[in-house]
Amino acid sequence: MLCPIELDAAVKVFKNYTKSESLKWTSQREVIVRTFLGTEEHLSVDDMIKLLNKKKLNLGQATVYRNMKLLAECGIAEAKHFEDGCVRYDQAYGHDHHEHIICVACRKIVEFKNQELEEMKAQIAKDHGFKMLYHHLEIFGTCLDCQKQ
């Protein structure tokens, strides 16, 4: 979770980005960014709507979708296309690069970091004459809870 200072800085990044795109800064935008950054979950637009509804905020799907897209464009979020066909948003602002393990049964997503793996991927790119710009790794399987069932 972001500390209050980092959270305010992220909100400011989003506010400045929307203004640079000639968009109005609204209370709806602010509540969306604060709600998104208030959780460490990988949220779909529907997940965001449910969180907002719990706060008694009834924002339309199109409004939430547009703002989640803007959050990704300005680097606060990263759109992830996991195997279930649903776009989920992962926090990018203030978060180091990480990979994902996804349970194909319950859809649980676990983040992990591994420096040895990072070095290996960079070496593989180099061995093949590539300069690595970016990458992602997703491992699909079944979590321990689902294995027990």
Phi, psi and omega in degrees: 000145177282142174287164183305323180293316178295322179298313178298322178295319179294319177299319179296320177301314180295317179299314179296322179296314181299319178295321179294338177266011180061036177252149179285144172272123183237163176296330177296317178298316182296318181292326178294312181294319180292322178294314180300313182284351179275003179224156177256011181284162173265100192260137169272172176299318178297321177298318179298317180300318178298317178298317180294322178296324177298332178271009181065031178247112182261088178258143181290156180300319181296320179296314180294316180302310181300319182286326175294321177298318177295321178299322178289319180298325183267002173091007178278326179235163174230125179286127179244135180250081178285169191301343185279001178082000181258130177285127177240147182253129181250141178293134178247324184293123178075012181239136177286161176302139178209168180246177184227144168243128186238129176278125182283347180270305185256355178072014176300138180239126179244130176268145175212158176234145178207107184297321179299319178295320178300315180296321180296317180296319178296320179292320178299315178300314181298317180300333181258012176076022180254147167260112184290127177263316177198168179197167170210153180228131176232128177250127180253139180187202176239134181287169181301319180300315180289329177294328182287337184281000000 
